[in-house]
Amino acid sequence: MKGYITVREAADKWGITPRQVQILCKANRIVGATRMSRIWIIPEDAKKPTNNRKKVKYCND
């Protein structure tokens, strides 16, 4: 389909695993991602979702 990429193509583009892309799609974190039967299709211009986890700094006093 024109204008869409596969999970594997998105994973290569963003530097993450295909499984992580599938997880992001299922969690609705990729805008415009749609499931067609058994595969996810992602818009070519979709941006990689940000990581909202916070880093914790430990201090040994």
N, C-alpha and C positions, 0 to 999 in steps of 0.2 A: 504494500500500500504506500502510495506516495505521501510524504510528509510525516511518516511514522518510522520508528526504529524498534528493533527487538530488545529483549532484556539483555541478551549477550552484547549487542552493540552499545547499549547504554552503560553496561558494566565496564567495557573497554574504554569508553569515552570518559567516565568518571573515576576510573581507577579503583573500583570495588568489585566484589564478586557478584555473579549473576543471582545467587540466592539472596544477597542483601538487597538487590534491586527488586526482586519479587516481594520481599518483606515490605519494602517501602511502598510498592504499588498496593499491596493488600491493606496497608495502614492508611491509604489515601494521602500519602505525603508527596506524591508526584502529581502535579497539576496536569490534568488531561489524560492520564493513563487510563486505558480501558481494557477490559478483558474480552477477548473474542474466543469463544469456546474454551480452549485450554491454554491459550497464550495471552500474554500482556502485550499491548502495543502502546508505545510511548511517543508523544510528539517530538519531532526532531529538535525543536527549540526549547524543550523542557530543561529546567535547571536542576542541578543536584540539590536535594534538600539539605538544609543545614543541620549540624549536629547540635542539639540543644542541651546535651549533657554538660555539666559544670565540672571543672577540675577542682579537686580539693588539695589545698596545700597543707602539708603536715609540718608541724614545728616541734622539734625535740628540745624542750626547755628543761 
